[in-house]
């Protein structure tokens, strides 16, 4: 009987912990640019193929104004960094601001600013900490 009670207590604790786990979905209704929405969906789901397909081969990345290696940066970020909310969208849907989670840096406000070339591919992305 003691083993049964112990086992039930473990099951209840496990189910309670599961119920408190974070949701992997986030409301992206504020994103009005189709390509930006696809990019954020790819980032959120750690879909590197979908993400990189939206960008030019030589896409530039600036993190708080510092030029970074775009591919290397995001290969490391997938599965470890994501938006937890989109708070505002500006510049015809190309600039977004929201709460961001990084396994390395914690939770903070961030911006992503997308720049497109004439062919409709993203050729530059500016990211960084935001204050709004």
C-alpha positions in Angstrom: 0.0 0.0 0.0 2.9 2.4 0.8 4.4 1.8 -2.6 1.0 2.5 -4.3 0.6 5.8 -2.4 4.2 6.8 -3.2 3.7 5.9 -6.9 0.4 7.9 -7.0 2.2 10.9 -5.4 4.9 10.8 -8.1 2.3 10.6 -10.9 0.4 13.6 -9.5 3.6 15.6 -9.2 4.6 14.7 -12.8 1.2 15.7 -14.1 1.2 19.0 -12.2 4.6 19.8 -13.5 3.5 19.0 -17.1 0.6 21.3 -16.7 2.9 24.1 -15.8 5.2 23.7 -18.7 5.6 26.7 -21.1 3.6 26.8 -24.3 5.6 26.7 -27.5 3.0 28.7 -29.3 2.8 32.4 -29.4 0.3 34.8 -30.9 1.6 36.1 -34.2 -1.6 37.9 -35.3 0.2 41.3 -35.1 2.6 40.3 -37.9 1.3 41.8 -41.1 4.1 41.0 -43.5 3.8 37.4 -44.8 7.5 36.8 -45.1 8.3 38.2 -41.6 5.5 36.0 -40.2 7.1 33.0 -41.9 10.5 33.9 -40.5 9.2 34.3 -36.9 7.2 31.0 -37.2 10.5 29.3 -38.4 12.4 30.8 -35.5 9.8 29.8 -33.0 9.7 26.2 -34.2 13.5 26.0 -34.7 13.0 25.2 -38.4 16.4 26.2 -39.8 15.6 25.2 -43.4 12.5 27.4 -43.5 14.4 30.3 -41.8 17.4 30.3 -44.1 15.2 29.8 -47.3 13.7 33.3 -46.6 17.1 35.0 -46.6 19.7 35.8 -49.3 22.9 33.6 -49.2 24.9 36.7 -48.1 22.4 38.0 -45.6 23.8 40.5 -43.1 23.1 40.4 -39.4 23.6 43.2 -37.0 23.2 42.6 -33.2 22.9 45.9 -31.4 24.7 47.4 -34.3 27.6 44.9 -34.4 28.0 42.9 -37.6 27.7 39.2 -36.9 28.0 36.0 -38.9 24.3 35.5 -39.9 24.4 31.7 -40.5 26.6 30.8 -37.5 24.6 33.0 -35.1 21.2 31.5 -36.0 22.5 27.9 -36.2 23.4 28.3 -32.5 20.2 30.1 -31.7 17.6 27.6 -33.0 15.9 25.8 -30.1 17.5 28.2 -27.6 16.1 31.6 -28.5 12.5 32.7 -29.2 10.0 35.4 -28.8 7.6 34.9 -25.9 5.4 37.8 -27.1 5.1 40.3 -29.9 4.2 43.6 -28.4 4.3 46.0 -31.4 4.9 46.0 -35.1 6.0 49.1 -37.1 7.4 50.1 -40.5 4.7 48.3 -42.6 5.3 45.0 -40.7 9.1 45.0 -41.1 10.1 46.0 -37.5 8.8 44.0 -34.5 9.3 44.4 -30.8 8.6 41.9 -28.1 9.7 39.9 -25.2 12.4 37.5 -26.0 13.9 34.4 -24.3 17.5 33.3 -24.6 18.7 30.2 -22.7 22.0 32.0 -22.4 20.9 35.6 -21.7 17.5 35.2 -20.0 14.4 37.2 -20.8 14.4 40.7 -22.2 12.7 43.1 -24.6 14.1 42.8 -28.2 13.6 44.1 -31.7 14.0 42.4 -35.1 14.1 44.7 -38.1 13.9 43.0 -41.5 15.2 44.5 -44.7 14.2 43.1 -48.1 16.0 43.2 -51.5 14.2 43.9 -54.8 13.5 40.1 -55.3 11.6 39.9 -52.0 14.3 38.0 -50.0 15.5 39.2 -46.6 19.0 40.5 -47.1 19.6 42.2 -43.7 18.3 41.7 -40.2 18.9 44.0 -37.3 18.3 42.6 -33.8 19.0 43.8 -30.4 17.7 44.8 -27.0 14.8 47.2 -27.0 13.4 49.8 -24.6 9.8 50.7 -25.3 
